[in-house]
Amino acid sequence: MKIRTKLILANLFIVLFLLGSLTYVFMKRSTDIVFEAITENNRLSLSQVSSNLDNKLTSYEEIANTLFLNRSLDEITEKRFDDPLAAYEEYFDYYQPFVSAVQTTKDIHYFYLYSDNPTFLFSNVFLITDEIRQSGWYQEAYGSQIGGYWTEPYLSRVDNQMLFSYKKRLNNFVAESPKVVSIEIKQKVLYDLVSEESKSRRYLFTLADGDVLVDTDKANAAGNLRDLPFGDRVLREESGSFIHHDESSGESFQILFKTLDSHNSVRGMKVVSYTPIDDLMPKVEQLQTLAVVLFVLAFAISGLLIFTITVGMTRRLSELSAKMKRVHKDNFQSFVVVKGKDEVAQLGEMFNVMVRRLGQLISEVYQSEIDRREQAYRTKEVELYALQTQINPHFLFNVLNMIRGKLLVAGERETAKVVGLLAKSFRTMLRSGGQMIRLNEEIEFVDNYLQIQQYRFGHKFTYEIDLPPQSLDVFIPKLLIQPLVENAISHAIELNPDPSRIWIAGELLPEKLVLTVGDDGLGMSADRLSEVERRMSEDTLSADANIGLRNVNARLRNLYGETFGLRIDSAEGQGTTVTIRIPLGQRDANEDNGGDGDV
């Protein structure tokens, strides 16, 4: 037997022994860990269910406590009414809204009040008769030292549903009052608390005396905890877990239980989890299967490594290994000298071919990657352009409102206000479908714009808008006033170190509307005013500081004629006033241009 074969077999035996031992220890320990983890998970689930049950019961008790502490409702139910109509009004004005709100928000099935007041009786308010006084539930509620108690489930006589209830005496304000409130809840409410958990295990909710409120195993539901073999142990102890072996079925179960003790009325209630051990085993079996697969895989890899190492114990393979290390360092000019015609020689030839081909492939891959990334970059550019072209006014308007909402939530009310003004301005600008717009809409847009500018400049300027109410329905060219206000901001506010004022005024004459936009800023010299008026009369649209004025002037003349352009009055150091005249014969011009329409 060749030494190579001996080395391979010896190493394989050692690896088999070590891997087998490790796999056994791993399986044993992992099984214990998984079972502990499952148990801990069941404990957490039980604690969560217990907390949910406690919170659910507490929420119903708080309703009774609200009625217990409500002096107004107590006075209404205690008052003796001479007039039935007065009792009827008190009931529907005060008591019935309270009951309706409670039944709607808390999923209460019935809400009954038992009273000794014969003048205040309605569909959910009953008179305490001798039969009721002698009933067990009433005596227990009347004599309860903890204020109230929970009943075991019972079948409703009204709609044949399983209910349970909370009874509480209402004697906070009248110590001898025999009034008792009964809050009746569907048993389904408790089943819903464990609707998901009960798919894999059985749950029981019990009262302090062992009576079962809920048993998710409806086919074998227990009436009392003592009906179960381990019931006495659960009733004796506060909480715990143990394994129960059922001799009749031969099955084993993991029992976990917890006692509620947050307040008096629920103290002693139990939540019991009942899980078959067989249901836990699939996870353990999965772990064992995984351990076997890992063992086989590790053994196979170990055998391959052993074989590789054994074969590598030759000189030519060592030389080949050294050359491979050079190739690993991206040296693609490292070739081996081929000697002989055996497998090692063939391997050397293949190595040389591989190195040459690898160098070529890497060059091709690099070039291909460069081309691919360039193509991907171009594709992304096209996609980005396509996405950009799809943005529409609705999107921008909705985004602004979304940003405003986020700012309000974050408490940034001032910034949210500015964003809201910007969204409102954008909406106003897009709302009119034609070239003409009502003066009140233009003023609304200008007012939003000025508020935004005040946010920008702080208290550096104030503004006034004084227009006759009759003029607000006059149609004017869209965006007629805003460029003039913007021009005033640029020249009267930004450049003026002192606080300034901007005003917008109007006068409605028999045949025309006269609008004025003025400021008390720096004003213009006579030469500068002449230069501005000269540029306004030009037809070219070169980009200069007066393009807004020139645009407004040109639009007015195109619409109404040469006599209806802008008139500018200015004096250096005294401010500037721009006057616009709109003929009233154009009142309905907007209708000829498509009318109003929301974008």
C-alpha positions as CSV (number, residue, x, y, z in Angstrom):
1,M,0.0,0.0,0.0
2,K,1.4,3.3,-1.0
3,I,2.2,5.8,1.7
4,R,-0.1,8.3,0.1
5,T,-3.0,5.9,0.6
6,K,-1.9,5.2,4.2
7,L,-1.8,8.9,5.0
8,I,-5.2,9.5,3.5
9,L,-6.8,6.6,5.4
10,A,-5.2,7.5,8.7
11,N,-6.2,11.1,8.5
12,L,-9.7,10.2,7.4
13,F,-10.1,8.0,10.5
14,I,-8.9,10.7,12.8
15,V,-11.2,13.3,11.2
16,L,-14.1,10.8,11.4
17,F,-13.6,10.3,15.1
18,L,-13.2,14.0,16.0
19,L,-16.1,15.1,13.8
20,G,-18.3,12.4,15.2
21,S,-17.6,13.3,18.8
22,L,-18.1,17.0,18.1
23,T,-21.3,16.3,16.3
24,Y,-22.7,14.3,19.2
25,V,-21.8,17.0,21.7
26,F,-23.2,19.7,19.4
27,M,-26.5,17.8,19.0
28,K,-26.9,17.1,22.7
29,R,-26.1,20.7,23.8
30,S,-28.0,22.3,20.9
31,T,-31.1,20.2,21.7
32,D,-31.0,21.4,25.3
33,I,-30.5,25.0,24.2
34,V,-33.3,24.9,21.7
35,F,-35.6,23.3,24.3
36,E,-34.7,26.0,26.8
37,A,-35.2,28.7,24.2
38,I,-38.6,27.3,23.3
39,T,-39.5,27.2,27.0
40,E,-38.4,30.7,27.5
41,N,-40.3,31.8,24.4
42,N,-43.4,30.1,25.9
43,R,-42.8,32.0,29.1
44,L,-42.6,35.3,27.3
45,S,-45.7,34.5,25.4
46,L,-47.5,33.5,28.6
47,S,-46.4,36.8,30.2
48,Q,-47.6,38.8,27.3
49,V,-51.0,37.0,27.3
50,S,-51.3,37.6,31.0
51,S,-50.5,41.3,30.6
52,N,-53.0,41.6,27.8
53,L,-55.7,39.8,29.9
54,D,-54.9,42.1,32.9
55,N,-55.1,45.2,30.7
56,K,-58.4,44.1,29.0
57,L,-60.1,43.3,32.4
58,T,-58.7,46.5,33.9
59,S,-60.2,48.6,31.0
60,Y,-63.7,47.3,31.8
61,E,-63.2,47.8,35.5
62,E,-62.2,51.5,34.8
63,I,-65.6,52.0,33.1
64,A,-67.4,50.8,36.3
65,N,-65.0,53.0,38.3
66,T,-65.9,56.0,36.1
67,L,-69.5,55.5,36.9
68,F,-68.6,54.9,40.5
69,L,-66.8,58.3,40.7
70,N,-69.2,60.3,38.5
71,R,-71.2,62.5,40.9
72,S,-73.5,63.9,38.2
73,L,-74.6,60.5,36.9
74,D,-75.0,59.3,40.5
75,E,-77.3,62.2,41.3
76,I,-79.3,61.5,38.2
77,T,-79.8,57.9,39.1
78,E,-80.6,58.7,42.7
79,K,-83.0,61.5,42.0
80,R,-86.7,60.8,42.4
81,F,-88.6,62.4,39.5
82,D,-92.2,63.6,39.8
83,D,-92.4,64.0,36.1
84,P,-91.6,61.0,33.8
85,L,-90.7,63.4,31.0
86,A,-88.0,65.0,33.2
87,A,-86.5,61.6,33.9
88,Y,-86.7,60.8,30.2
89,E,-84.8,64.0,29.3
90,E,-82.2,63.4,32.0
91,Y,-81.7,59.9,30.8
92,F,-81.2,60.8,27.1
93,D,-79.2,63.9,27.8
94,Y,-76.7,62.5,30.3
95,Y,-76.9,58.8,31.1
96,Q,-77.6,57.3,27.6
97,P,-74.7,59.2,25.9
98,F,-72.3,57.8,28.5
99,V,-73.6,54.2,28.0
100,S,-73.5,54.5,24.2
101,A,-69.9,55.8,24.3
102,V,-68.8,53.0,26.6
103,Q,-70.5,50.2,24.5
104,T,-69.1,51.6,21.2
105,T,-65.4,52.1,22.3
106,K,-65.0,49.0,24.6
107,D,-66.9,46.3,22.8
108,I,-69.3,45.9,25.7
109,H,-72.2,43.6,24.9
110,Y,-74.6,44.8,27.5
111,F,-74.4,47.6,30.2
112,Y,-77.0,47.3,32.9
113,L,-77.7,49.4,36.0
114,Y,-79.7,47.9,38.9
115,S,-81.3,50.6,41.0
116,D,-83.9,51.1,43.7
117,N,-85.2,54.3,42.1
118,P,-88.6,53.4,40.6
119,T,-88.8,56.8,38.8
120,F,-85.7,56.2,36.7
121,L,-86.2,53.0,34.8
122,F,-85.3,52.4,31.1
123,S,-84.2,49.6,28.8
124,N,-80.8,49.3,30.5
125,V,-81.8,50.5,34.0
126,F,-83.7,47.9,36.1
127,L,-85.4,48.1,39.4
128,I,-83.9,45.9,42.2
129,T,-86.6,43.4,43.0
130,D,-86.7,40.9,45.9
131,E,-85.7,38.2,43.5
132,I,-82.6,40.2,42.4
133,R,-81.7,40.9,46.1
134,Q,-81.8,37.2,46.9
135,S,-79.7,36.3,43.8
136,G,-76.1,35.1,44.5
137,W,-74.5,37.6,42.1
138,Y,-76.2,40.6,43.7
139,Q,-75.3,39.6,47.2
140,E,-71.7,39.0,46.2
141,A,-71.5,42.4,44.5
142,Y,-73.3,44.1,47.4
143,G,-71.1,42.6,50.0
144,S,-67.8,42.7,48.1
145,Q,-65.0,44.2,50.1
146,I,-62.9,45.0,47.0
147,G,-65.5,46.9,45.1
148,G,-66.4,44.4,42.4
149,Y,-65.9,40.9,41.1
150,W,-65.8,38.9,37.8
151,T,-68.3,36.2,37.1
152,E,-67.8,32.8,35.4
153,P,-69.1,32.5,31.8
154,Y,-72.8,32.0,31.3
155,L,-75.2,31.8,28.4
156,S,-77.1,35.0,27.5
157,R,-80.9,34.6,27.5
158,V,-81.3,37.4,25.0
159,D,-79.2,36.3,22.1
160,N,-77.8,32.9,23.2
161,Q,-74.2,34.0,23.4
162,M,-71.6,33.1,26.0
163,L,-70.9,36.0,28.2
164,F,-68.9,36.9,31.4
165,S,-69.4,40.0,33.4
166,Y,-68.1,42.4,36.0
167,K,-70.4,43.5,38.9
168,K,-69.7,46.5,41.1
169,R,-71.7,48.3,43.7
170,L,-72.1,52.1,43.2
171,N,-72.2,53.5,46.7
172,N,-69.4,56.1,46.6
173,F,-71.6,59.1,47.2
174,V,-74.6,57.4,48.9
175,A,-73.1,54.9,51.3
176,E,-76.2,52.8,51.7
177,S,-77.1,52.9,48.0
178,P,-77.9,49.4,46.7
179,K,-77.1,50.3,43.1
180,V,-75.1,47.8,41.1
181,V,-73.6,48.1,37.6
182,S,-73.2,45.0,35.4
183,I,-70.8,45.1,32.5
184,E,-71.4,42.1,30.3
185,I,-68.8,41.1,27.7
186,K,-68.7,38.4,25.1
187,Q,-66.5,35.5,25.9
188,K,-65.1,35.9,22.3
189,V,-63.2,39.0,23.5
190,L,-61.0,36.7,25.6
191,Y,-60.6,34.2,22.9
192,D,-59.4,37.0,20.6
193,L,-56.5,37.7,23.1
194,V,-55.0,34.3,22.2
195,S,-56.3,33.7,18.7
196,E,-52.7,33.4,17.3
197,E,-51.0,31.8,20.3
198,S,-53.7,29.1,20.7
199,K,-52.9,27.7,17.2
200,S,-49.8,26.0,18.7
201,R,-50.8,25.5,22.4
202,R,-53.8,25.4,24.7
203,Y,-54.6,28.3,26.9
204,L,-56.9,28.6,30.0
205,F,-58.0,31.7,31.8
206,T,-59.4,30.9,35.3
207,L,-60.9,32.9,38.2
208,A,-59.4,32.8,41.6
209,D,-61.6,29.9,42.7
210,G,-60.5,27.9,39.6
211,D,-63.6,28.5,37.4
212,V,-62.5,28.6,33.8
213,L,-63.2,31.8,31.9
214,V,-61.7,30.6,28.6
215,D,-60.4,27.2,27.5
216,T,-59.1,27.3,23.9
217,D,-59.6,23.5,23.6
218,K,-63.3,23.8,23.1
219,A,-63.8,20.1,22.4
220,N,-62.3,19.2,25.8
221,A,-63.1,22.4,27.7
222,A,-62.7,22.2,31.5
223,G,-65.3,23.9,33.7
224,N,-62.9,24.2,36.7
225,L,-59.1,24.0,37.0
226,R,-59.5,21.2,39.5
227,D,-61.0,19.0,36.7
228,L,-57.4,18.8,35.3
229,P,-54.9,16.3,36.8
230,F,-52.5,19.1,37.6
231,G,-55.1,21.7,38.6
232,D,-54.5,21.6,42.4
233,R,-50.8,22.3,41.9
234,V,-51.5,25.3,39.7
235,L,-54.0,26.7,42.2
236,R,-51.5,26.3,45.1
237,E,-48.6,28.0,43.4
238,E,-48.3,31.6,42.1
239,S,-46.4,30.7,38.9
240,G,-44.1,28.1,37.5
241,S,-43.6,25.4,34.8
242,F,-43.4,21.6,34.8
243,I,-43.8,18.6,32.6
244,H,-47.0,16.6,33.0
245,H,-47.3,13.0,31.7
246,D,-50.8,12.0,30.8
247,E,-51.1,8.3,31.7
248,S,-54.3,7.8,29.7
249,S,-52.9,9.0,26.4
250,G,-49.2,8.4,27.0
251,E,-48.4,12.0,26.0
252,S,-46.3,14.6,27.8
253,F,-47.1,18.2,28.1
254,Q,-45.3,21.3,29.2
255,I,-47.4,23.3,31.6
256,L,-46.7,27.0,32.3
257,F,-48.9,29.2,34.5
258,K,-48.9,32.7,35.9
259,T,-51.2,34.4,38.5
260,L,-52.5,37.9,38.0
261,D,-52.0,40.2,41.0
262,S,-52.1,43.8,39.7
263,H,-55.2,44.8,41.7
264,N,-57.8,43.3,43.9
265,S,-60.5,42.3,41.5
266,V,-58.2,40.1,39.3
267,R,-55.9,38.9,42.1
268,G,-55.8,35.1,42.0
269,M,-56.8,34.7,38.4
270,K,-54.6,32.2,36.5
271,V,-53.3,32.0,32.9
272,V,-52.3,28.5,32.0
273,S,-50.3,27.4,28.9
274,Y,-50.7,23.7,27.9
275,T,-48.2,22.6,25.2
276,P,-47.7,19.0,24.0
277,I,-44.0,18.1,24.0
278,D,-44.5,16.5,20.6
279,D,-45.2,19.9,19.2
280,L,-41.8,21.0,20.4
281,M,-39.9,18.1,18.9
282,P,-40.0,19.1,15.1
283,K,-37.7,22.0,15.9
284,V,-35.4,19.7,17.7
285,E,-35.5,17.2,14.9
286,Q,-34.7,19.9,12.4
287,L,-31.7,20.8,14.5
288,Q,-30.5,17.1,14.6
289,T,-31.0,16.8,10.9
290,L,-28.9,19.9,10.4
291,A,-26.2,18.5,12.6
292,V,-26.0,15.3,10.5
293,V,-25.9,17.3,7.3
294,L,-23.1,19.4,8.6
295,F,-21.2,16.3,9.8
296,V,-21.4,14.8,6.3
297,L,-20.5,18.0,4.6
298,A,-17.5,18.6,7.0
299,F,-16.3,15.0,6.6
300,A,-16.5,15.3,2.8
301,I,-14.6,18.6,2.9
302,S,-12.0,17.2,5.3
303,G,-11.4,14.2,3.0
304,L,-10.9,16.4,0.1
305,L,-8.4,18.6,2.0
306,I,-6.6,15.5,3.3
307,F,-6.3,14.2,-0.2
308,T,-5.1,17.6,-1.5
309,I,-2.5,18.0,1.2
310,T,-1.2,14.4,0.7
311,V,-0.8,14.8,-3.1
312,G,0.8,18.2,-2.5
313,M,3.8,16.5,-0.8
314,T,5.9,16.5,-3.9
315,R,8.5,18.8,-5.3
316,R,6.8,19.7,-8.5
317,L,3.6,20.4,-6.8
318,S,5.5,22.7,-4.4
319,E,6.9,24.5,-7.3
320,L,3.5,24.7,-8.9
321,S,2.2,26.0,-5.6
322,A,4.8,28.8,-5.5
323,K,3.9,29.8,-9.0
324,M,0.2,29.9,-8.0
325,K,1.0,32.3,-5.2
326,R,2.6,34.6,-7.7
327,V,-0.5,34.4,-9.9
328,H,-2.5,35.2,-6.7
329,K,-0.6,38.4,-6.5
330,D,-1.7,39.3,-10.1
331,N,1.5,38.2,-11.7
332,F,0.3,36.7,-14.9
333,Q,3.8,36.1,-16.3
334,S,4.6,33.3,-13.9
335,F,4.9,29.9,-15.7
336,V,6.1,26.5,-14.6
337,V,8.7,24.3,-16.4
338,V,6.9,21.2,-17.4
339,K,8.9,18.0,-16.8
340,G,7.7,14.4,-17.4
341,K,4.4,13.2,-18.8
342,D,2.5,12.2,-15.6
343,E,-0.5,13.9,-14.0
344,V,1.8,16.6,-12.4
345,A,3.2,17.5,-15.8
346,Q,-0.3,17.8,-17.3
347,L,-1.3,19.9,-14.4
348,G,1.7,22.2,-15.1
349,E,0.7,22.5,-18.7
350,M,-2.8,23.3,-17.7
351,F,-1.5,25.8,-15.2
352,N,0.4,27.7,-17.9
353,V,-2.6,27.7,-20.2
354,M,-4.7,28.9,-17.3
355,V,-2.4,31.8,-16.4
356,R,-2.4,33.0,-20.0
357,R,-6.1,32.7,-20.3
358,L,-6.7,34.3,-16.9
359,G,-4.7,37.3,-17.9
360,Q,-6.7,37.7,-21.1
361,L,-10.0,37.2,-19.3
362,I,-9.1,39.7,-16.6
363,S,-8.3,42.3,-19.3
364,E,-11.6,41.5,-21.0
365,V,-13.5,41.6,-17.8
366,Y,-12.0,45.0,-16.8
367,Q,-12.9,46.4,-20.2
368,S,-16.4,44.8,-20.1
369,E,-17.0,46.2,-16.6
370,I,-16.0,49.6,-17.7
371,D,-18.3,49.4,-20.7
372,R,-21.1,48.0,-18.5
373,R,-20.8,50.8,-15.9
374,E,-20.7,53.4,-18.6
375,Q,-23.8,51.9,-20.1
376,A,-25.5,51.7,-16.7
377,Y,-24.6,55.3,-16.1
378,R,-26.2,56.4,-19.3
379,T,-29.2,54.3,-18.6
380,K,-29.6,55.9,-15.2
381,E,-29.3,59.4,-16.8
382,V,-32.1,58.5,-19.2
383,E,-34.2,57.1,-16.3
384,L,-33.6,60.1,-14.2
385,Y,-34.5,62.4,-17.1
386,A,-37.7,60.4,-17.7
387,L,-38.6,60.6,-14.0
388,Q,-37.9,64.3,-13.9
389,T,-40.2,64.9,-16.9
390,Q,-43.0,63.1,-15.1
391,I,-43.1,65.5,-12.2
392,N,-46.4,67.5,-12.4
393,P,-47.9,70.3,-10.4
394,H,-50.1,67.9,-8.4
395,F,-46.9,66.2,-7.2
396,L,-45.2,69.4,-6.2
397,F,-48.3,70.7,-4.4
398,N,-48.7,67.4,-2.5
399,V,-45.0,67.3,-1.6
400,L,-45.2,70.8,-0.1
401,N,-48.3,69.9,1.9
402,M,-46.5,66.7,3.1
403,I,-43.5,68.7,4.2
404,R,-45.8,71.2,6.0
405,G,-47.4,68.3,7.8
406,K,-44.1,66.9,8.9
407,L,-42.9,70.3,10.1
408,L,-46.1,70.7,12.1
409,V,-45.6,67.3,13.7
410,A,-41.9,68.3,14.5
411,G,-43.1,71.6,16.1
412,E,-41.6,73.8,13.4
413,R,-44.8,75.9,13.1
414,E,-43.1,79.0,11.7
415,T,-41.4,77.1,8.9
416,A,-44.5,75.0,8.4
417,K,-46.4,78.2,7.9
418,V,-44.0,79.4,5.2
419,V,-44.2,76.0,3.4
420,G,-48.0,76.2,3.6
421,L,-47.9,79.7,2.1
422,L,-45.7,78.5,-0.7
423,A,-48.0,75.5,-1.4
424,K,-51.0,77.9,-1.3
425,S,-49.3,80.3,-3.7
426,F,-48.4,77.5,-6.0
427,R,-52.0,76.2,-6.0
428,T,-53.3,79.7,-6.7
429,M,-50.9,80.2,-9.6
430,L,-52.0,76.9,-11.2
431,R,-55.7,77.2,-10.5
432,S,-56.7,79.5,-13.3
433,G,-56.7,77.9,-16.7
434,G,-56.6,81.1,-18.8
435,Q,-54.6,84.3,-19.1
436,M,-57.0,86.3,-16.9
437,I,-57.7,85.9,-13.2
438,R,-60.0,87.7,-10.7
439,L,-58.4,90.4,-8.7
440,N,-59.2,88.7,-5.4
441,E,-57.2,85.6,-6.6
442,E,-54.2,87.7,-7.7
443,I,-54.3,89.6,-4.3
444,E,-54.4,86.2,-2.5
445,F,-51.3,85.1,-4.3
446,V,-49.5,88.5,-3.7
447,D,-50.5,88.4,0.0
448,N,-49.0,84.9,0.3
449,Y,-45.8,86.1,-1.5
450,L,-45.5,89.1,0.9
451,Q,-45.9,86.9,3.9
452,I,-43.1,84.6,2.7
453,Q,-40.9,87.6,2.1
454,Q,-41.6,88.9,5.6
455,Y,-40.4,85.5,6.9
456,R,-37.2,86.1,4.9
457,F,-36.6,89.8,5.9
458,G,-38.1,89.6,9.4
459,H,-39.4,93.0,10.5
460,K,-37.6,95.0,7.8
461,F,-40.8,95.9,6.0
462,T,-44.6,96.1,6.4
463,Y,-47.3,96.1,3.8
464,E,-50.9,97.2,3.3
465,I,-53.5,96.1,0.9
466,D,-56.5,98.5,0.4
467,L,-58.9,97.6,-2.4
468,P,-62.6,98.4,-2.8
469,P,-64.7,95.2,-2.3
470,Q,-66.5,95.9,-5.6
471,S,-63.2,95.6,-7.5
472,L,-62.4,92.1,-6.4
473,D,-64.4,90.4,-9.1
474,V,-62.7,92.4,-11.9
475,F,-60.6,90.2,-14.2
476,I,-57.0,91.2,-14.7
477,P,-54.0,89.5,-16.5
478,K,-52.6,86.7,-14.4
479,L,-49.4,87.6,-12.4
480,L,-49.9,91.3,-13.1
481,I,-49.2,92.7,-9.6
482,Q,-46.7,90.1,-8.2
483,P,-43.8,91.2,-10.5
484,L,-44.3,94.8,-9.3
485,V,-44.3,93.7,-5.7
486,E,-41.2,91.6,-6.3
487,N,-39.5,94.7,-8.0
488,A,-40.3,96.7,-4.9
489,I,-38.8,94.0,-2.6
490,S,-35.6,93.9,-4.7
491,H,-35.1,97.7,-4.8
492,A,-36.9,99.1,-1.8
493,I,-36.4,96.4,0.8
494,E,-33.1,94.7,0.1
495,L,-31.1,97.9,-0.6
496,N,-32.7,100.1,2.0
497,P,-31.0,99.8,5.5
498,D,-34.1,101.3,7.2
499,P,-37.5,99.7,7.6
500,S,-39.8,100.2,4.6
501,R,-43.4,100.0,3.7
502,I,-45.1,98.6,0.6
503,W,-48.8,99.3,-0.2
504,I,-51.2,98.1,-2.8
505,A,-54.3,100.3,-3.4
506,G,-57.1,100.5,-5.8
507,E,-59.8,102.8,-7.0
508,L,-62.8,101.7,-9.0
509,L,-63.8,104.4,-11.5
510,P,-66.9,104.3,-13.9
511,E,-64.9,102.9,-16.8
512,K,-61.7,101.6,-15.4
513,L,-59.9,100.1,-12.4
514,V,-56.8,101.9,-11.2
515,L,-54.3,99.9,-9.2
516,T,-51.3,101.3,-7.4
517,V,-48.2,99.5,-6.1
518,G,-45.9,101.8,-4.1
519,D,-43.1,101.8,-1.5
520,D,-41.3,104.4,0.5
521,G,-37.8,103.1,-0.2
522,L,-34.8,104.6,-1.9
523,G,-36.6,105.8,-5.0
524,M,-34.9,106.7,-8.3
525,S,-33.2,109.8,-9.7
526,A,-34.7,111.5,-12.8
527,D,-32.0,110.0,-15.0
528,R,-32.6,106.5,-13.7
529,L,-36.3,106.9,-14.1
530,S,-35.9,107.9,-17.7
531,E,-33.7,104.9,-18.3
532,V,-36.2,102.6,-16.8
533,E,-39.0,104.1,-18.9
534,R,-36.9,103.8,-22.0
535,R,-36.2,100.1,-21.4
536,M,-39.9,99.4,-20.7
537,S,-40.7,100.7,-24.2
538,E,-38.2,98.3,-25.9
539,D,-39.5,95.1,-27.6
540,T,-36.4,93.0,-26.9
541,L,-36.4,90.7,-23.9
542,S,-32.8,90.9,-22.8
543,A,-32.0,89.7,-19.3
544,D,-31.7,92.8,-17.2
545,A,-33.1,94.2,-13.9
546,N,-36.3,95.6,-15.5
547,I,-37.6,92.5,-17.3
548,G,-40.5,92.2,-14.9
549,L,-41.7,95.8,-15.4
550,R,-41.2,95.5,-19.2
551,N,-43.1,92.2,-19.3
552,V,-46.1,93.7,-17.4
553,N,-46.1,96.9,-19.5
554,A,-46.0,94.8,-22.7
555,R,-48.8,92.6,-21.6
556,L,-51.0,95.5,-20.7
557,R,-50.5,97.2,-24.0
558,N,-51.1,94.0,-26.0
559,L,-54.3,93.4,-24.2
560,Y,-55.7,96.9,-23.8
561,G,-53.8,99.2,-26.2
562,E,-50.9,101.6,-26.0
563,T,-52.7,104.0,-23.6
564,F,-52.9,101.3,-20.9
565,G,-49.3,100.7,-20.0
566,L,-47.5,101.3,-16.7
567,R,-46.9,104.7,-15.2
568,I,-44.0,105.1,-12.8
569,D,-43.6,107.9,-10.4
570,S,-40.4,108.1,-8.3
571,A,-38.2,110.5,-6.5
572,E,-34.8,109.8,-5.0
573,G,-35.1,109.1,-1.3
574,Q,-38.9,109.2,-1.4
575,G,-39.9,105.9,-2.9
576,T,-41.6,104.7,-6.1
577,T,-45.2,104.3,-7.2
578,V,-46.4,102.2,-10.1
579,T,-49.9,102.8,-11.5
580,I,-51.9,100.3,-13.5
581,R,-55.2,101.0,-15.3
582,I,-57.6,98.2,-16.3
583,P,-60.6,99.0,-18.5
584,L,-63.8,97.5,-17.0
585,G,-65.0,96.3,-20.4
586,Q,-62.5,93.4,-19.9
587,R,-64.4,92.0,-16.8
588,D,-65.4,88.8,-18.5
589,A,-62.2,88.3,-20.6
590,N,-61.2,85.3,-18.6
591,E,-64.2,83.4,-19.9
592,D,-62.9,83.8,-23.4
593,N,-59.6,82.3,-22.4
594,G,-60.8,79.0,-21.0
595,G,-62.2,80.1,-17.6
596,D,-61.1,78.9,-14.3
597,G,-60.1,75.4,-13.6
598,D,-58.2,73.6,-10.9
599,V,-55.0,72.0,-12.0
